[in-house]
Amino acid sequence: MYNFGLYHWRRRLRAILIALAVILPAGACRRTSESRWVRLVATVAMVGGTVHGATAVRRLLSPPPWALDREPYDALASALPFARADRALDIGCGTGRSLVGLAPSVPDSCTLLGLDVFDDRIILGNGPALARRNGRAAGVDIAPLVGDASRLPVATDSQDVVTACRVLHDLPATEVGPALREAHRVCTPQGTLGVLELPIIPEDTTAAPEEYWPDRISQAGFTVTSVQRVGQEARAEPYVLVVATP
């Protein structure tokens, strides 16, 4: 069983606690009050609190912290030369979701690095130990690195495959360029970059995601070789998959 952590858990937990703080007193008033109007108000408060709390729980568990969306990672893996890769780096690996998704395509001889700041304020349980555990459950050995995407603690021209899955949109717009330039620096001249992104772009741009992300990747010195949309049943909009070479 995988555990990819609970996303935005502090905000969701706060919403759940607020809902309980409304539901419990309202329930007590509804049981003990003899006033019809007080019971009516208490009932409305209970319904509102229940809806609010249920929404927070649903968002807390979406995507499920133990489930993997196989389709986008299969598409990414099929576009990358893992079969001839000796070293691979996943930028922003978090609890290891993307590396677990790529695991079936990674040969035993490939050294797999997973870099992240490992900040558990956003994802509960986000840490090197959990990334390693998820990797072992998927059949790969992950070597976690604590670091910043814009200052990779990795040697120049050392990685045959570099991936960044659902991470660039979380960076401040001013840090996307430095992060991609760092990816270019560590990628071998014959290496490949694979970017899997949500269909999200900064608010100050009007470009479509399949135009925006390839453009940023090209600006970092890469040559974009393919851009495609990767759909999945659970999402209204498909991911954007970009493959590029140095």
C-alpha positions in Angstrom: 0.0 0.0 0.0 1.4 3.4 -1.0 1.0 6.6 1.1 1.5 9.8 -0.9 0.4 12.1 1.9 -2.6 14.4 2.4 -2.5 17.5 0.4 -3.2 20.9 1.9 -3.9 19.1 5.1 -3.7 22.0 7.5 -6.3 24.1 5.7 -8.6 21.1 5.2 -8.2 20.0 8.9 -9.1 23.6 10.0 -12.2 23.5 7.9 -13.2 20.1 9.4 -12.7 21.4 13.0 -14.8 24.5 12.2 -17.5 22.3 10.9 -17.5 20.1 14.0 -17.5 23.2 16.2 -20.8 24.2 14.5 -22.4 20.7 14.3 -21.8 19.6 17.9 -23.3 22.7 19.7 -26.1 22.9 17.1 -26.9 19.2 17.7 -27.0 19.8 21.5 -29.4 22.8 21.1 -31.6 20.8 18.8 -32.0 18.0 21.3 -32.5 20.1 24.4 -34.4 23.2 23.3 -38.2 23.3 23.4 -38.3 26.2 21.0 -39.4 25.3 17.5 -37.4 28.2 16.0 -34.2 27.3 18.0 -34.5 23.7 16.7 -35.0 24.9 13.2 -31.9 27.2 13.3 -29.9 24.4 14.9 -31.0 22.0 12.1 -29.9 24.5 9.4 -26.6 25.0 11.2 -26.0 21.2 11.4 -26.8 20.8 7.7 -24.5 23.7 6.7 -21.7 22.4 9.0 -22.1 18.8 7.6 -21.8 20.0 4.0 -18.8 22.2 4.8 -17.1 19.4 6.7 -17.9 16.8 4.1 -16.5 19.0 1.3 -13.3 19.5 3.3 -12.9 15.7 3.8 -13.5 15.0 0.1 -10.9 17.5 -0.9 -8.5 16.2 1.8 -8.7 12.7 0.2 -8.7 13.8 -3.4 -6.5 12.5 -4.9 -6.6 9.5 -2.6 -3.2 9.4 -0.7 -2.8 5.7 -1.5 -3.8 5.7 -5.2 -1.8 6.3 -8.3 -3.1 7.8 -11.6 -1.3 5.3 -13.9 -2.1 6.9 -17.3 -0.1 10.1 -17.3 3.0 8.4 -15.9 2.8 5.6 -18.4 2.7 8.2 -21.2 5.7 10.0 -19.7 7.7 6.8 -19.2 7.1 5.7 -22.8 8.5 9.0 -24.1 11.7 8.8 -22.1 14.8 6.6 -22.8 14.9 4.8 -19.4 16.1 1.6 -21.1 19.5 3.2 -21.8 19.7 5.5 -18.7 22.2 5.0 -16.0 21.1 7.9 -13.9 17.8 9.7 -13.5 16.6 12.6 -11.5 13.1 13.5 -10.5 12.7 17.2 -9.5 10.0 17.7 -6.8 9.5 14.1 -6.1 7.7 14.7 -2.8 6.4 11.5 -1.3 7.4 9.6 -4.4 4.2 9.5 -6.5 5.9 10.3 -9.8 8.7 7.8 -9.2 6.3 5.1 -8.3 4.5 5.8 -11.5 7.7 5.6 -13.5 9.0 2.6 -11.7 7.9 -0.1 -14.1 10.1 1.5 -16.8 13.2 2.1 -14.7 15.9 -0.6 -15.1 17.6 -2.0 -12.0 20.9 -0.6 -13.2 19.6 3.0 -13.2 20.4 5.2 -10.2 17.2 7.0 -9.3 17.5 10.4 -7.5 14.5 12.1 -6.0 14.9 15.8 -5.1 12.5 17.8 -3.0 12.4 20.4 -0.3 10.4 17.9 1.7 8.1 20.4 3.3 5.2 18.7 5.2 3.2 21.9 5.7 1.5 21.3 2.3 1.7 17.4 2.1 1.3 15.5 5.4 4.2 13.0 5.7 6.3 14.6 2.9 9.8 13.4 3.7 12.7 11.3 2.4 11.8 8.2 4.4 8.3 8.1 2.9 9.7 8.6 -0.6 12.1 5.7 -0.1 9.3 3.5 1.4 7.0 4.1 -1.6 9.8 3.4 -4.0 10.6 0.1 -2.3 6.9 -0.8 -2.5 7.1 -0.1 -6.3 10.3 -2.1 -6.7 12.8 0.7 -7.1 15.5 2.2 -4.9 15.1 6.0 -4.5 18.0 8.1 -3.3 16.3 11.2 -1.9 18.0 14.6 -2.1 17.0 17.6 0.0 17.3 20.7 -2.1 15.9 23.5 -4.2 14.9 23.1 -7.8 16.6 26.3 -8.7 19.9 25.2 -7.1 20.2 21.5 -7.7 22.9 19.7 -5.6 23.7 17.5 -8.6 26.8 17.5 -10.9 26.7 19.1 -14.3 26.0 16.7 -17.3 25.3 13.8 -14.9 21.7 12.8 -15.5 20.5 10.8 -18.5 16.8 11.5 -17.7 15.4 14.4 -15.8 11.7 14.6 -14.9 9.5 17.3 -13.3 6.0 16.1 -12.6 3.3 18.5 -11.3 5.9 20.8 -9.7 6.7 23.8 -12.0 3.2 25.3 -11.5 3.9 25.3 -7.7 7.0 27.4 -8.1 6.9 31.2 -8.2 6.9 32.4 -11.8 10.3 33.9 -11.3 11.8 30.6 -10.2 10.5 28.5 -13.1 13.3 29.7 -15.4 16.1 29.1 -13.0 14.7 25.6 -12.2 14.6 24.7 -15.9 18.1 26.1 -16.5 19.3 23.9 -13.6 17.6 20.9 -15.2 19.5 21.7 -18.4 22.8 22.0 -16.6 22.5 18.6 -15.0 21.2 16.8 -18.1 23.8 15.0 -20.2 24.2 16.2 -23.8 22.4 13.1 -25.0 19.8 13.2 -22.1 16.1 13.9 -22.1 13.8 16.1 -20.0 10.2 15.0 -19.3 7.8 17.5 -17.9 4.3 16.5 -16.8 2.2 19.5 -15.8 -1.3 20.3 -14.8 -3.2 22.5 -17.2 -2.3 25.6 -15.1 -0.6 28.8 -16.1 0.2 32.0 -14.2 -2.6 34.5 -14.0 -0.7 37.2 -15.9 -0.5 35.2 -19.1 -3.1 34.3 -21.8 -1.1 31.5 -23.5 -2.6 28.0 -23.5 -0.8 25.5 -21.2 0.5 23.5 -24.2 2.1 26.7 -25.5 3.3 28.2 -22.2 5.2 25.3 -20.8 7.1 24.4 -24.0 8.0 28.1 -24.4 9.5 28.2 -20.9 11.4 25.0 -21.5 12.8 26.3 -24.8 13.9 29.5 -23.1 16.0 27.4 -20.7 18.0 26.0 -23.6 16.2 22.8 -24.4 14.9 21.7 -27.8 11.3 20.6 -27.4 10.7 17.4 -29.3 7.0 16.6 -28.4 4.0 18.2 -26.7 0.9 16.3 -26.0 -2.2 16.2 -23.8 -2.5 13.2 -21.5 -6.1 12.6 -20.4 -7.3 10.7 -17.3 -10.8 9.8 -16.2 -10.7 11.6 -12.9 -9.8 15.0 -14.3 -11.8 17.4 -16.4 -8.7 18.6 -18.2 -5.8 16.5 -19.3 -2.2 16.9 -18.2 0.4 18.6 -20.5 3.4 16.4 -21.3 6.5 18.0 -22.8 9.6 16.1 -23.8 12.8 18.0 -24.7 16.5 17.4 -25.2 19.5 19.7 -24.3 
